[in-house]
Amino acid sequence: MDGRNGGATPKDEQGEARRGGNAGGPGTGADGRGETEEERADRRWQELLQEIRVAQTGVQILLGFLLTVVFTPLFHDLEQTDKTIYLVTVVLGSLATGALIGPVSVHRIVSGRRVKPQAVVWASRLTFTGILLLLATLTAALFLILRVATHDPYVPWLVSGVLVWYLVCWFALPLWVRTRHTSGS
């Protein structure tokens, strides 16, 4: 068996293994779900795929938009500084796309090799790297757009405020929830 259900263990509506009265008993994972290592890896992989779908969509739309900008008449009239910001933004978007698609390649290349727990760890690292690169891409793109649209000196302050908002939503709040509602996990 490859760790998938295979009919051996009943599952609830969310696909979690049900182990009647076995909480804390043999086979209970460190997180108290009663999963084997393979079941936990399968669950974590499915959760990771859902997270990646959200991030991939955003970065692919943004990158697609960025790739078309160079072909517009306005692009050739930009100052060299704005062109440099644009190039950095496109490279960051490309790197983010690579990191967020990387877990698919990891899964495809190691599938059937009985290394799913390790693959999930590496795919998770790639996803987190992709999120950091997406953060940089969004910040650079916003900076470029506001610079070109307004030429106002308050643009760096506005972009800094948005960056702080991203950091609160993407990192500070999840870390706060993690420390407040978990015990050392």
Secondary structure, 3 states (H helix, E strand, C coil): CCCCCCCCCCECCCCCECCCCCCCCCCCCCCCCCCCHHHHHHHHHHHHHHHHHHHHHHHHHHHHHHHHHCCCHHHHHCCHHHHHHHHHHHHHHHHHHHHHHHHHHHHHHHCCCCCHHHHHHHHHHHHHHHHHHHHHHHHHHHHHHHHHHHCCCCHHHHHHHHHHHHHHHHHHHHHHHHHHHCCCC
